[in-house]
Amino acid sequence: MVDLVIRNGRLSDGTRGCTVAIDRGAIVAIGPGLDLAAVQVLDARDGLIIPGFVESHMHLDVALMNDAERPGRPAPFRVPAELNRSMEERRLAFTRADIEDRATRALIMATRHGVTALRAQCHVDATVGLKHLEALLSVREATRDRVTLQIVAFPQQGLLDQPATLDLFREAFRLGADAMGCASNLDPRVTDNAAVHRHIEIALALALEHDVDLDTHADMGLPDEATLDTLETVYLARRATEVGYQGRVTAGHVCALDSAEPAVAEAAIDAIREAGISVISQPDLYRLGRTDTRGVRRGLTRVKQLLAGGVNVAFASNNVRDAFRPLGNLDLLEEGLILAYGAHMDTVIELEALMRMCTVNAAQALRLARYGLAVGAQADLVVLAAPTPSAALVDQAEKRFVLKAGRLIAARE
């Protein structure tokens, strides 16, 4: 007798009539024709069984801050700096209770869409102190049975020439933050490439000091030209290799890579792969290129070329109904379909790659232990009302069942 079995499922490799047996929160058997007694039985009804979706880059503390009754931006914008200013102004009204309420609702939304692990960016700076972090730590504890939540201490107001702020980050890690953030584009003291490197060095030093992963926003603009000397991700790759942090760095956005000449992009991708940096694409398609009058750019990184070059690539929701993006549902099938359009990924093989990007690739980026659809893995699973991964994306399939550590947390019949 085991705790739970899922019967009549399909696997991504085409296996049909499959049973997944779960006991004490872990997968204990997988295969067709298994006949095991169980306390609870779920019928997949020929649906696809996959490991849980992993939301690898999301600003949870500011999510759902917009008017729910009239969603949408109140006025258009031209450049991202306007969005940064709006965020700085609007977050002054946040209370800890407000952050906890919105973050909890966002996590419930995410888990209903099959997300079983999420990495959350969290503002840490002189203006808000540790208020956002304290709120998310409380939410993490309250939702631990639904989702694995990693918290990134995110430098919303920069790192350069701010000794007091660095002490805030040290306190953040003492309290329980999981990763060090890095965003030179938000640092008001960054005025040239040398300052970009100083910002990265401070963030990397804090990550090394506390033995935490480094989670970066990198190459977020669209320059007229990008070189190996100006790409942040190349500098990150070199430094990660030099200090032995291969596999412990993620780079979100990486939009500027698309501005590089092909030979430069190829060399950059080689460096990123060798350093084990995971690239997290944000398929938002709305933030950049607004001042372009012809050949309008959309701000995506070179997703297909990065994948072909052996880089671990994932994608994520980034901003959900906040000052930066008034859209989003914390649904990675939805984000994957958007990326399929934007990145020209429409073959069966490419659609299957997109499904891996928001599951196994994202789990690798977050270095999740015991993740996957395999005996011995933690039973974080989703049953989709679709026969194959490509059908799940194209059909935007319903999530029939969502399990966290073998416990049913969402179901749709």
Secondary structure as GFF3:
##gff-version 3
##sequence-region A 1 413
A	DSSP	beta_strand	2	9	.	.	.	ID=ss1
A	DSSP	beta_strand	18	23	.	.	.	ID=ss2
A	DSSP	beta_strand	26	32	.	.	.	ID=ss3
A	DSSP	beta_strand	38	43	.	.	.	ID=ss4
A	DSSP	beta_strand	48	51	.	.	.	ID=ss5
A	DSSP	beta_strand	53	58	.	.	.	ID=ss6
A	DSSP	three_ten_helix	60	62	.	.	.	ID=ss7
A	DSSP	alpha_helix	80	90	.	.	.	ID=ss8
A	DSSP	three_ten_helix	91	93	.	.	.	ID=ss9
A	DSSP	alpha_helix	96	112	.	.	.	ID=ss10
A	DSSP	beta_strand	115	123	.	.	.	ID=ss11
A	DSSP	alpha_helix	131	142	.	.	.	ID=ss12
A	DSSP	beta_strand	148	154	.	.	.	ID=ss13
A	DSSP	alpha_helix	163	175	.	.	.	ID=ss14
A	DSSP	beta_strand	179	183	.	.	.	ID=ss15
A	DSSP	three_ten_helix	184	186	.	.	.	ID=ss16
A	DSSP	alpha_helix	193	210	.	.	.	ID=ss17
A	DSSP	beta_strand	213	218	.	.	.	ID=ss18
A	DSSP	alpha_helix	232	242	.	.	.	ID=ss19
A	DSSP	beta_strand	249	253	.	.	.	ID=ss20
A	DSSP	three_ten_helix	255	259	.	.	.	ID=ss21
A	DSSP	alpha_helix	262	274	.	.	.	ID=ss22
A	DSSP	beta_strand	278	281	.	.	.	ID=ss23
A	DSSP	alpha_helix	303	308	.	.	.	ID=ss24
A	DSSP	beta_strand	313	315	.	.	.	ID=ss25
A	DSSP	alpha_helix	332	342	.	.	.	ID=ss26
A	DSSP	alpha_helix	348	356	.	.	.	ID=ss27
A	DSSP	pi_helix	357	361	.	.	.	ID=ss28
A	DSSP	alpha_helix	362	365	.	.	.	ID=ss29
A	DSSP	beta_strand	381	384	.	.	.	ID=ss30
A	DSSP	alpha_helix	389	395	.	.	.	ID=ss31
A	DSSP	beta_strand	399	404	.	.	.	ID=ss32
A	DSSP	beta_strand	407	411	.	.	.	ID=ss33
###
